[in-house]
């Protein structure tokens, strides 16, 4: 997302159009379709620590390769470095399922999923900082080169430090699993993948996941293009504030989801209410572009951030419920593979439509996506398999006098 947020400077330095620049962010949508499921199988086989080492190593290697892409004709090398980094991120995303069931108890599931989803928005917020802090109104080639060089070197150093930290401090699993239901889950014979793919709730949740993710990615990836067309010389400030507010709003969203599920637990009702509010916020986002109102844009960006990551936490938590006792890493990998297809299609579509028909008409695709977000939660039934298994396991546990 960082290269998209400074898309204007990247287009000047590498002589690339916005559609090509958006590809650096679209890789995070393209790779999951083909590699999430294989990554899930690999994670199941090699375990938590080896997966974390592999993911952090790929992340560091990709960052180092991007440091070598500082010539104007080496945009393809920048893309290759981003490809390796994105491939490593697939492992980070899937390994969250193992972290959840290995290190935390059954009663902590909802809250921990919310907490885990809070860390992504922090990186998202950081990715928009260079627009204002480093590249604000910078258009000369020498200035762009100097700033881009030190930004890429700093990223390489940070990712290498992360790799060393994972190598030294990450452990595979605790001596005894705090999650009691995981023992039962491992004793169940492995079911065919067809069982999951025939699960109506799971397929609906995967499509729902894709619609929510598409809304978020379309708004964020095309924000630079939209702001430059609508707000002109003030675009750098608007891009940074809107992007950071979207990311900051995403931090409390998953936490609110986790605690609301823990204390209320009605998935369907909470889904429908959140989806309805999400549709209203997308409408406000479109209205802010039409009216060229920055304050309305900031409010819509903050709200959509909170609702996007909140809804994604809802979906992941509920997917664990409806697919139990299927392994959570495989469940996540299948859902992500299905869910990233709409994001891969919609983002370049909106990018192209904005260039041809203008900002307002180009973003009208968001309206159709909002309708999907509103309809799907009404079709999902409440099937809390994991909760029932935990309750049955608790009832069988003998009393200690």
GUFIMI-176495 format. One record per atom (N, C-alpha, C, O): y, x, z; residue in three letters. Coordinates in steps of 0.2 Angstrom, whole numbers, plus 5000, padded with zeros to 4 digits. Layout:
% residues N
YXZala ...
END
This chain:
% residues 401
499450045000unk 500050005000unk 500650045000unk 501250024998unk 500650115002unk 501250155003unk 501550164996unk 502150164995unk 501150174991unk 501350194984unk 501650134981unk 502150144977unk 501450074983unk 501750014980unk 502450004983unk 502949984980unk 502450014990unk 503150004993unk 503650054991unk 504250034991unk 503550114988unk 503950154984unk 503850154977unk 503950204974unk 503650094974unk 503550084967unk 504050114963unk 503950134957unk 504650094964unk 505250114960unk 505250194959unk 505350214953unk 505150234964unk 505150304964unk 504550334960unk 504650384957unk 503950304962unk 503350324958unk 503450314951unk 503150354947unk 503750254949unk 503750234942unk 504250284938unk 504150304933unk 504750314942unk 505250364939unk 504850434938unk 504950464933unk 504550454944unk 504250514944unk 503650524939unk 503550574935unk 503150474939unk 502550474935unk 502650434928unk 502150434924unk 503250404927unk 503350364921unk 502850314920unk 502550304915unk 502650274926unk 502150224926unk 502450154927unk 502950154930unk 502150104924unk 502450034925unk 502150014932unk 501750034935unk 502449954934unk 502249924940unk 501549904940unk 501149904945unk 501249874935unk 500549854934unk 500149914936unk 499649904939unk 500249974933unk 499850034934unk 499950054942unk 499450074945unk 500550054944unk 500650074951unk 500350024956unk 500050054961unk 500349964955unk 499949914959unk 499249924959unk 498849904964unk 498949964954unk 498249984954unk 498050024960unk 497550014963unk 498550064963unk 498350104969unk 498250064975unk 497750084979unk 498550004975unk 498349954980unk 497749914979unk 497349894983unk 497749894972unk 497149854970unk 496449884970unk 495949844970unk 496449954971unk 495849984972unk 495449954978unk 494849954979unk 495949934983unk 495649914990unk 495349844989unk 494949814993unk 495449814983unk 495149744981unk 494549754976unk 494149714977unk 494649804972unk 494149814967unk 493449844970unk 492949824969unk 493549894974unk 492949934977unk 492549884981unk 491949894980unk 492849844985unk 492349804990unk 491849764986unk 491349744988unk 492149734980unk 491649694976unk 491049724974unk 490449694975unk 491049794973unk 490449824971unk 490149864976unk 489549884976unk 490549894981unk 490249944986unk 490149914993unk 489849954997unk 490449854995unk 490449835002unk 489649825004unk 489449845009unk 489249794999unk 488549775001unk 488149845002unk 487849855007unk 488249884997unk 487849954998unk 488149995004unk 487750025008unk 488749985006unk 489050015012unk 488749985018unk 488550025023unk 488649925018unk 488349885023unk 487649915025unk 487449915030unk 487249915019unk 486549945020unk 486550015022unk 486050035026unk 487050055020unk 487050125022unk 487250125030unk 486950165034unk 487650085032unk 487850085039unk 487350065043unk 487250095049unk 486950015041unk 486349995045unk 485850055046unk 485450055051unk 485750095041unk 485250145041unk 485550205045unk 485150235048unk 486150225044unk 486350295047unk 486650285054unk 486750335057unk 486850225055unk 487150215062unk 487950225062unk 488250245058unk 488150215069unk 488850215070unk 489250275069unk 489750285065unk 488950335072unk 489350395072unk 489350425065unk 489850455063unk 488750425062unk 488750455055unk 489150425050unk 489450455046unk 489250355051unk 489650315047unk 490350335048unk 490750345043unk 490550345054unk 491250355056unk 491450425053unk 492050445051unk 490950475053unk 491050545051unk 491150545043unk 491650575040unk 490750505040unk 490750495033unk 491450465030unk 491750495026unk 491650415034unk 492250375032unk 492850425033unk 493250425028unk 492850455039unk 493450495040unk 493550555035unk 494050585034unk 492950585033unk 492850645029unk 493150625022unk 493550655019unk 492950565019unk 493150535013unk 493950525013unk 494250535008unk 494150495019unk 494850485020unk 495250545019unk 495750555016unk 495050605023unk 495350665023unk 495350695016unk 495850725014unk 494750695013unk 494750725006unk 495150695001unk 495450724997unk 495150625001unk 495650594997unk 496350604998unk 496750614993unk 496550615004unk 497250635006unk 497450705003unk 497950715001unk 496950755004unk 497050825001unk 497150824994unk 497550854991unk 496750784990unk 496750784983unk 497450754980unk 497650774975unk 497650704984unk 498350674982unk 498850724983unk 499350724979unk 498850774987unk 499350834988unk 499350874981unk 499850904980unk 498850874977unk 498750914971unk 499050874965unk 499150894960unk 499250804966unk 499450764961unk 500250764961unk 500550714960unk 500550824961unk 501350824962unk 501650844955unk 502150874955unk 501250844950unk 501550844943unk 501650784940unk 501250734941unk 502050774935unk 502250704932unk 501650684928unk 501650624927unk 501250724926unk 500650704921unk 500050694925unk 499550684922unk 500050694932unk 499450694936unk 499350624940unk 499150624945unk 499650574937unk 499550514941unk 498850494941unk 498650454946unk 498450514936unk 497750494937unk 497350534943unk 496950504946unk 497650594945unk 497350624950unk 497550594957unk 497250584962unk 498150564957unk 498450524963unk 497950464963unk 497750444969unk 497750434958unk 497350374958unk 496650394961unk 496350354964unk 496350454958unk 495750474961unk 495750484968unk 495250474972unk 496250514971unk 496250534978unk 496350464982unk 495950454987unk 496650414979unk 496750344982unk 496050314982unk 495850274986unk 495650324976unk 494950304976unk 494550324981unk 494150284984unk 494550394983unk 494150414988unk 494350394995unk 493850374999unk 494950384996unk 495250355002unk 494950285003unk 494750265009unk 495050244998unk 494850174998unk 494150174999unk 493850125003unk 493750214996unk 492950214997unk 492850225004unk 492350195007unk 493150275007unk 493050285015unk 493250225019unk 492950215024unk 493750195017unk 493950135021unk 493450075021unk 493450035025unk 493050075015unk 492450025015unk 492050035021unk 491749985024unk 491850095023unk 491450105028unk 491750095035unk 491450065039unk 492450105036unk 492750085042unk 492750015043unk 492649995049unk 492849975037unk 492849905038unk 492149875040unk 492149835045unk 491649895037unk 490949875039unk 490749895046unk 490349855049unk 490949955048unk 490649985054unk 490949945060unk 490649955065unk 491449905059unk 491649865065unk 491149815067unk 491149805073unk 490749795063unk 490149755066unk 489749785071unk 489549755076unk 489549845069unk 489149885074unk 489449905080unk 489249895086unk 490149925080unk 490549935086unk 490549875090unk 490449875096unk 490649815087unk 490649755091unk 490049735095unk 490049725101unk 489449735091unk 488849715095unk 488549775099unk 488049765103unk 488749835098unk 488449895101unk 488849905108unk 488449925113unk 489449905108unk 489849925114unk 490149865118unk 490449885123unk 490149805116unk 490449755120unk 489949695121unk 489449685117unk 490049655126unk 489649605128unk 489749535124unk 490249535121unk 489349495125unk 489349425121unk 490049395122unk 490349365118unk 490249395128unk 490849355130unk 491449385128unk 492049345128unk 491449445126unk 492049475123unk 492149475116unk 492649505113unk 491649445112unk 491649445105unk 492349425102unk 492649465098unk 492549365103unk 493149335100unk 493749385101unk 494149395097unk 493849405108unk 494449445109unk 494449515106unk 494949535103unk 493849545106unk 493749605103unk 493849605095unk 494149655093unk 493649555092unk 493749545085unk 494549545084unk 494849575079unk 494849505088unk 495649505088unk 495949565089unk 496449585085unk 495749605094unk 496049675095unk 495849715089unk 496349755087unk 495249725087unk 495149765081unk 495549755075unk 495749795072unk 495649685074unk 496149665068unk 496849685069unk 497249675064unk 497049705075unk 497749725076unk 497949795074unk 498549805072unk 497449835073unk 497549905071unk 497749915064unk 498149955062unk 497449865060unk 497649875052unk 498349865051unk 498649895047unk 498649815054unk 499349795053unk 499849855055unk 500349865052unk 499649895060unk 500049955062unk 500050005056unk 500650025054unk 499550015053unk 499550065047unk 499950025041unk 500250065037unk 499849965041unk 500249925035unk 501049935036unk 501349945032unk 501249925043unk 501949935044unk 502150005043unk 502750015040unk 501750055044unk 501950125043unk 502050135035unk 502450175033unk 501650105031unk 501650115024unk 502250085021unk 502450105015unk 502650045024unk 503350025022unk 503950065024unk 504450055022unk 503850105029unk 504350145032unk 504650195027unk 505250195026unk 504250225022unk 504550275018unk 505050245013unk 505550275011unk 505050175011unk 505450145007unk 506150155009unk 506650165005unk 506350145016unk 506950145018unk 507150215021unk 507650245020unk 506650245025unk 506850305029unk 506850365024unk 507250415025unk 506350375019unk 506250435015unk 506550425008unk 506850475006unk 506450365005unk 506550354998unk 507150314996unk 507250284991unk 507550295001unk 508050245000unk 508650274995unk 508950324997unk 508650234990unk 509150254984unk 509050324981unk 509550344979unk 508450344982unk 508250414979unk 508050404972unk 507550364971unk 508350434967unk 508150414960unk 508150484956unk 507850484950unk 508350544959unk 508350604955unk 507650634956unk 507250624961unk 507350664950unk 506650694950unk 506550744956unk 506050744959unk 507050784957unk 506950844962unk 506950814969unk 506550834973unk 507350764970unk 507350734977unk 506650694978unk 506350694983unk 506450654973unk 505850624973unk 505250664975unk 504850654979unk 505250724971unk 504650774971unk 504650804978unk 504150804981unk 505250824981unk 505250854988unk 505050804993unk 504650824997unk 505250744993unk 505050694998unk 504350674997unk 503950665002unk 504050664991unk 503350644990unk 502950704992unk 502350684995unk 503150764991unk 502750824993unk 502550825000unk 502050825003unk 503150815004unk 503050825012unk 502750755014unk 502350765020unk 502850705011unk 502450645013unk 501750645013unk 501350635017unk 501450675007unk 500750685005unk 500450735010unk 499850725012unk 500850795011unk 500550845015unk 500450815023unk 500050835026unk 500950775025unk 500950745032unk 500350705032unk 499950705037unk 500250665027unk 499650615027unk 498950655027unk 498550635031unk 498950715024unk 498350755023unk 498250785030unk 497650785033unk 498750805034unk 498650835040unk 498450785045unk 497950795049unk 498750725045unk 498550665050unk 497850645049unk 497450635054unk 497550645042unk 496850625041unk 496350675043unk 495850655045unk 496550735042unk 496150795045unk 496050795052unk 495550805055unk 496650785056unk 496550775063unk 496150715065unk 495750725070unk 496150665062unk 495750605063unk 495050625062unk 494550605066unk 494850655057unk 494150685055unk 493950725061unk 493350715063unk 494350775063unk 494150815069unk 493950775075unk 493550785079unk 494450725077unk 494350685083unk 493750645082unk 493350635087unk 493550615076unk 492950575076unk 492350625077unk 491850605080unk 492350685074unk 491850735074unk 491650755082unk 491150765084unk 492250755086unk 492150785093unk 492050725098unk 491650745103unk 492350665097unk 492350625102unk 491950555101unk 491750525106unk 491750535095unk 491450475094unk 490650485096unk 490350525094unk 490450435100unk 489750425101unk 489350375098unk 489650325095unk 488750375097unk 488350335093unk 488250265096unk 488350215093unk 488050265103unk 487950205106unk 487950215114unk 487750275116unk 488050165118unk 487950175125unk 487250175127unk 486750165123unk 487150205133unk 486450205136unk 486050135136unk 485450135134unk 486350085137unk 486050015137unk 486549975134unk 487149975136unk 486349935129unk 486849885125unk 487149835130unk 486749795133unk 487849825131unk 488049775135unk 488049705132unk 488049655135unk 487849705125unk 487749635122unk 487049625122unk 486649645118unk 486849575126unk 486149555127unk 485849525121unk 485249525120unk 486249485117unk 486049445111unk 485849495106unk 485449475102unk 486049555106unk 485949605101unk 485149625101unk 484849645096unk 484849625107unk 484149645108unk 483749585104unk 483249605101unk 483949525105unk 483649465102unk 483649475095unk 483249455091unk 484349495092unk 484449495085unk 484049545082unk 483849535076unk 483949605085unk 483549655082unk 482749645082unk 482449665078unk 482549595086unk 481849575086unk 481649525081unk 481049515080unk 482149495078unk 482049445073unk 481849475067unk 482249525065unk 481349455063unk 481149485057unk 481749475052unk 482049425052unk 481849535048unk 482349535043unk 482249475038unk 481749475035unk 482849435037unk 482749375032unk 483049405025unk 483349455025unk 482849365020unk 483049385014unk 483849365013unk 484049325016unk 484149405009unk 484849395007unk 484949325005unk 485549295005unk 484449295001unk 484549224999unk 484649175004unk 485049125003unk 484449185010unk 484549145016unk 485349135017unk 485549085018unk 485649195017unk 486349195018unk 486749165012unk 487249125013unk 486549185006unk 486849155000unk 486749084999unk 487149054996unk 486249055003unk 486148985002unk 486548945008unk 486548885008unk 486848985012unk 487148955018unk 487848925016unk 488348965014unk 487948855015unk 488548825013unk 489148855017unk 489648865014unk 489148855023unk 489648875027unk 489848945026unk 490448955025unk 489348985025unk 489549055024unk 489949065017unk 490349105016unk 489649035012unk 489949035005unk 490649005005unk 491149035002unk 490748955009unk 491448925009unk 491948975013unk 492548985011unk 491649005018unk 492049055022unk 492249115018unk 492749135019unk 491749135014unk 491949195009unk 492449175004unk 492949215003unk 492449115002unk 492949094997unk 493649085001unk 494149104998unk 493549065007unk 494149055011unk 494449125012unk 495049125012unk 494049165014unk 494249235016unk 494649265009unk 495149295010unk 494349255004unk 494649274997unk 495349244996unk 495849284994unk 495449184997unk 496049144996unk 496649175001unk 497149184999unk 496449185007unk 496949215012unk 497049285011unk 497649295011unk 496649325009unk 496749395007unk 497149395001unk 497549435000unk 497049354996unk 497449354990unk 498149334991unk 498649364989unk 498249284995unk 498949264997unk 499349325000unk 499849344998unk 499049365005unk 499349425008unk 499449475003unk 499949505003unk 498949494999unk 498949554995unk 499449534989unk 499849584987unk 499449474986unk 499949464981unk 500649464984unk 501149494980unk 500849444990unk 501449444993unk 501649514994unk 502249534992unk 501249554997unk 501449624999unk 501449674993unk 501949714992unk 500949664988unk 500949714982unk 501549694977unk 501749744974unk 501649634977unk 502249624972unk 502949614975unk 503449604972unk 502949634982unk 503549634985unk 504149674982unk 504649654982unk 503849734981unk 504349784978unk 504649764971unk 505249764970unk 504249734967unk 504449704961unk 504849644961unk 505349644958unk 504649604966unk 505049544967unk 505749564970unk 506249534968unk 505749604975unk 506449624978unk 506849654974unk 507449644974unk 506649704970unk 507049734965unk 507349694960unk 507949704957unk 506949634958unk 507249584953unk 507749544956unk 508249524953unk 507649524963unk 508049474966unk 508649504970unk 509249474969unk 508549554973unk 509049584978unk 509449644975unk 509849674979unk 509249674970unk 509549724967unk 509649794971unk 509149814973unk 510249814972unk 510449874976unk 510149864983unk 510049924986unk 510149804986unk 509949794993unk 509149794993unk 508849784999unk 508749804988unk 508049794988unk 507649844993unk 507249824996unk 507949904993unk 507549954998unk 507549925005unk 507049935008unk 508049905007unk 508149875014unk 507649815015unk 507349805020unk 507749765010unk 507349705010unk 506549725010unk 506249695014unk 506349765006unk 505649785005unk 505449815012unk 504849795014unk 505749855015unk 505549885021unk 505549835027unk 505049835030unk 506049795028unk 506049755033unk 505549695032unk 505249675037unk 505549675026unk 505049615025unk 504349645026unk 503849615029unk 504149705023unk 503549735024unk 503349745031unk 502749735034unk 503849775035unk 503749795042unk 503649735046unk 503149725051unk 504049685045unk 503949615048unk 503349585047unk 503049555052unk 503049585041unk 502449555039unk 501849595043unk 501449565046unk 501949665044unk 501449695047unk 501449685055unk 500949675058unk 502149685058unk 502249675065unk 501949605067unk 501649595072unk 502049555062unk 501849485064unk 501049485064unk 500749445067unk 500749535060unk 500049535060unk 499749555066unk 499149545067unk 500149595070unk 499849615077unk 499649565082unk 499149565084unk 500149515083unk 499949465088unk 499549415085unk 499149375089unk 499449405078unk 499049355075unk 498349355077unk 498049305080unk 497949415076unk 497249415078unk 497149405086unk 496649375088unk 497649435090unk 497549425097unk 497649355099unk 497249325103unk 498049315096unk 498149245098unk 497549205096unk 497249165099unk 497249225090unk 496649195088unk 496049215092unk 495649165094unk 495949275095unk 495449295099unk 495449255106unk 494949225108unk 496049245109unk 496149215115unk 496049135114unk 495749105119unk 496349115109unk 496249035108unk 495549015107unk 495348965109unk 495149065103unk 494449045102unk 494049055109unk 493549015110unk 494249105113unk 493849115119unk 493949055124unk 493549035127unk 494649025124unk 494748975129unk 494748905126unk 494648855130unk 494748895120unk 494648825117unk 494048825113unk 493648775114unk 493948865108unk 493248875105unk 493148815099unk 492548815097unk 493648785097unk 493548735092unk 493748765085unk 494348765083unk 493248795082unk 493448835076unk 493748785070unk 494248805068unk 493448725069unk 493748685063unk 494448665064unk 494848675060unk 494548645070unk 495248615072unk 495748675071unk 496348665068unk 495648725074unk 496048785074unk 496148815067unk 496748835065unk 495648815063unk 495648835056unk 496148785052unk 496648815049unk 496048725053unk 496448675049unk 497248675051unk 497648675047unk 497348685057unk 498048685060unk 498348755057unk 498948755055unk 498048805058unk 498248875055unk 498348875048unk 498848895045unk 497948845044unk 497948845037unk 498548795034unk 498948815030unk 498748745038unk 499248705036unk 499948735038unk 500348735033unk 499948775043unk 500548815044unk 500648865039unk 501248885037unk 500148895037unk 500148955032unk 500448925025unk 500848955022unk 500248865023unk 500448835017unk 501248825018unk 501648835013unk 501448805024unk 502148795025unk 502548855024unk 503148865021unk 502248915027unk 502648975027unk 502649005019unk 503149035018unk 502148995015unk 502149015008unk 502648975005unk 502949005000unk 502748915006unk 503248875003unk 503948905005unk 504348905001unk 504048925011unk 504648955013unk 504749025010unk 505349035008unk 504249055009unk 504349125005unk 504549114998unk 505049144996unk 504249064995unk 504549044988unk 505249024988unk 505649034983unk 505348984993unk 506048954993unk 506549014995unk 507149014992unk 506349064998unk 506849115000unk 506949154994unk 507549184993unk 506449164989unk 506549194983unk 507049154978unk 507549184975unk 506949094978unk 507349044974unk 508049044976unk 508549054972unk 508149044983unk 508849044986unk 509149114987unk 509749124988unk 508749164986unk 508949234987unk 509249244994unk 509749274995unk 508849214999unk 509049215006unk 508549265009unk 507949255010unk 508849325012unk 508449375015unk 508249355022unk 507649375023unk 508649315025unk 508349295032unk 507749255032unk 507349255036unk 507749205027unk 507249165026unk 506649205024unk 506049185026unk 506749255020unk 506149295017unk 505849335023unk 505249345024unk 506249355028unk 506049395034unk 505649355038unk 505149375041unk 505849295039unk 505549245043unk 504849225040unk 504349225044unk 504849215034unk 504249195030unk 503749255030unk 503149245031unk 503949315030unk 503549375030unk 503249385036unk 502649395037unk 503649375042unk 503349385049unk 502849335050unk 502249345052unk 502949275048unk 502449215049unk 501849225045unk 501349215048unk 501949235039unk 501349245035unk 500849305037unk 500249305037unk 501149355040unk 500849415042unk 500349395048unk 499749405049unk 500749355053unk 500349335059unk 499749285057unk 499249285060unk 499949235052unk 499449185051unk 498849215046unk 498249205047unk 499049265042unk 498549295038unk 497949335042unk 497349315041unk 498249375046unk 497749415050unk 497349375056unk 496849385058unk 497749325058unk 497449275063unk 496849235059unk 496349225062unk 497049215053unk 496549175050unk 495949215048unk 495349195048unk 496049275046unk 495549325044unk 495049335050unk 494449345050unk 495349345056unk 494949345062unk 494549285064unk 493949295066unk 494849225063unk 494449165063unk 493849165059unk 493249155061unk 493949185052unk 493449185047unk 492849235049unk 492249215049unk 493049295051unk 492549345053unk 492149325059unk 491549325059unk 492449295064unk 492149275070unk 491649215068unk 491049215071unk 491849165064unk 491449115063unk 490949125058unk 490349095058unk 491049175054unk 490449205049unk 489849235053unk 489349225052unk 490049265059unk 489549295063unk 489149235066unk 488549245067unk 489449185068unk 489149125071unk 488649085066unk 488049075068unk 488949075060unk 488549035055unk 487949075052unk 487449045050unk 487949135052unk 487449175049unk 486949205054unk 486449245052unk 487049195061unk 486649225066unk 485849205064unk 485749145063unk 485349245065unk 485349315067unk 485349365062unk 485149425063unk 485649355056unk 485749405051unk 486149465053unk 486649445056unk 486049525052unk 486449585054unk 487149575052unk 487349555046unk 487549585057unk 488349575056unk 488549625050unk 489049605047unk 488349685050unk 488549735045unk 488449705038unk 488849705033unk 487849675037unk 487649645030unk 488049585029unk 488349575023unk 488149545034unk 488549485033unk 489249505031unk 489549475027unk 489549545035unk 490249575033unk 490349595026unk 490749575022unk 489849635024unk 489849665017unk 489749615012unk 490149625007unk 489349565013unk 489249515008unk 489949475007unk 490149455002unk 490149455013unk 490849415013unk 491349445010unk 491749415006unk 491449515011unk 492049555009unk 491949565001unk 492449554997unk 491349574999unk 491149574992unk 491349514988unk 491649514983unk 491249454991unk 491449394987unk 492149384988unk 492449354983unk 492449394994unk 493149374996unk 493649414992unk 494149394991unk 493449474990unk 493949524987unk 494049504979unk 494449524976unk 493549464976unk 493649444969unk 494349404968unk 494649424963unk 494449354972unk 495149324970unk 495749364971unk 496249364967unk 495749414975unk 496349464976unk 496349504970unk 496949524968unk 495749524968unk 495849574962unk 496049534955unk 496349564951unk 495949474955unk 496149434949unk 496849414950unk 497249414945unk 497049384956unk 497749354957unk 498349404957unk 498849394954unk 498249464960unk 498749514960unk 499049534953unk 499649534952unk 498549564949unk 498849584942unk 499049524938unk 499549524934unk 498849464940unk 499049404936unk 499749384938unk 500149374934unk 499949384944unk 500549374947unk 501049434944unk 501649414942unk 500849494945unk 501249544942unk 501449534935unk 502049544933unk 500949524931unk 501149504924unk 501549444923unk 502049454918unk 501449394926unk 501849334926unk 502549344928unk 503049314925unk 502649384933unk 503349404935unk 503749434929unk 504349424928unk 503349484926unk 503749524921unk 503849474915unk 504349494911unk 503449424913unk 503549384908unk 504049324909unk 504449314905unk 503949294915unk 504249224916unk 504749234922unk 505149184923unk 504849294925unk 505249294930unk 504949284937unk 504349264938unk 505349304942unk 505049304949unk 504849234952unk 504249234954unk 505249184951unk 505049124954unk 504449094951unk 504049074954unk 504449084944unk 503949054940unk 503249104941unk 502749074942unk 503349164941unk 502749204942unk 502449204949unk 501849204949unk 502849184954unk 502549174961unk 502249104962unk 501949094967unk 502249064957unk 502048994958unk 501248994959unk 501048944961unk 500949044957unk 500249054958unk 500049044965unk 499549014967unk 500549064969unk 500449054977unk 500348984979unk 499948974984unk 500548934975unk 500548864977unk 499848844976unk 499548814981unk 499548864971unk 498748844970unk 498348874975unk 497848844977unk 498448934976unk 498048974981unk 498148944988unk 497648934992unk 498748914990unk 498848884996unk 498448814997unk 498248805002unk 498448784991unk 498048724991unk 497248734993unk 496948694997unk 497048784990unk 496348804992unk 496248824999unk 495748805003unk 496748865002unk 496748875009unk 496748815013unk 496448815019unk 497048765011unk 497148705015unk 496548655015unk 496348625020unk 496148655009unk 495648615008unk 494948645011unk 494548605014unk 494848705010unk 494148735012unk 494048725020unk 493448705021unk 494448735024unk 494348725032unk 494048655033unk 493648645038unk 494248605029unk 494048535030unk 493348525028unk 493048475030unk 493048565024unk 492348565022unk 491848605026unk 491248595025unk 492148645030unk 491648685034unk 491448645040unk 491848615044unk 490748655042unk 490548615048unk 490448665054unk 490448725053unk 490548635060unk 490448685066unk 489748695067unk 489448655070unk 489548755066unk 488848775067unk 488848845071unk 488748895068unk 488848835078unk 488948895082unk 488248915084unk 488048915090unk 487848955080unk 487248975081unk 487149035086unk 486749035091unk 487649075086unk 487649135090unk 487749115098unk 487449135102unk 488249065098unk 488449035105unk 487849005108unk 487749005114unk 487448965104unk 486848925106unk 486348975108unk 486048965113unk 486249035105unk 485749085106unk 485949115113unk 485549125117unk 486549135114unk 486849165120unk 486649115126unk 486449135131unk 486849045125unk 486749005130unk 486048995132unk 485848985138unk 485548995127unk 484848985128unk 484549045132unk 484149045136unk 484849105130unk 484649165133unk 484849165141unk 484449195145unk 485449145142unk 485749135149unk 485349095153unk 485149105159unk 485049035150unk 484748985154unk 484049015156unk 483748985161unk 483749055151unk 483049085153unk 483049145158unk 482549155160unk 483649165159unk 483749225164unk 483649205171unk 483949155173unk 483149235175unk 482949215181unk 483549225186unk 483949275185unk 483549175191unk 484149185196unk 483949235201unk 483349245203unk 484449275203unk 484349325208unk 484549305215unk 485149285216unk 484149305220unk 484249275227unk 484449335231unk 484649325237unk 
END
